[in-house]
Amino acid sequence: MINILLVDDHVLVRTGIRRIIDDVRGMKVIGEAKSGEDAVKWCRNNFPDVILMDINMPGIGGLEAMHKILRFNEESKIIMLTMHTENPFPTKVMQAGACGYLSKAAGPEEVLNAIRIVNSGQRYLAPEIAQQMALSQISDCADDPLSMLSERELQIMMMITKGQRVVDISEQLNLNPKTINSYRYRLFEKLGINGDVELTHLAIRYGMLDADML
């Protein structure tokens, strides 16, 4: 039996995935969490075989939650389920410790296949994402300024463009506000921009943020 934890801030997403899994023998959803913080707390007392987790949630988000979970359970097999299918997100997330990277547009069979593959100890990338990652390795990095950013810089960029304040980000990441501001200004310098508005426009341009959500 493959025991699964679902982590997403949208109840409809969790319900939809649960219905897919509930119809399959050999798989069982044993828990749900609506935030990264809830997922971390849940995983301190429970040990799912596979975690399906959204990367873009309020609070610490999926990336920081994955870091925290892997600190006390390095055997956790985490599949990031997200709308961010373009590099550098897949590369950074897989380097950070994810076992799989799956688009929310994936069909039921692909979701189930990803769970089986990851549970067996292998990594899973949707074919179109794997192709983009391969192409990005031979393309000019100047075409994608986000490829210059570190994993932490990408994480903080996501949080800023979702409208989170520096003081809130510092609390969620357990970092000094001055450190967050240092990252913020480093982002401006690396990306050649002058403020949060331009940062948000850049996030929309490169698929990090959905303009309809603003």
Secondary structure, DSSP 8 states (H G I E B T S, - for coil): -EEEEEE-S-HHHHHHHHHHHHTSTTEEEEEEESSHHHHHHHHHH---SEEEEESS-STTHHHHHHHHHHHH-TT-EEEEEES--STTHHHHHHHTT-SEEEETT--HHHHHHHHHHHHTT--EE-HHHHHHHHHHHHS-GGG-GGGGS-HHHHHHHHHHHTT--HHHHHHHHT--HHHHHHHHHHHHHHHT--SHHHHHHHHHHTTSS-GGG-
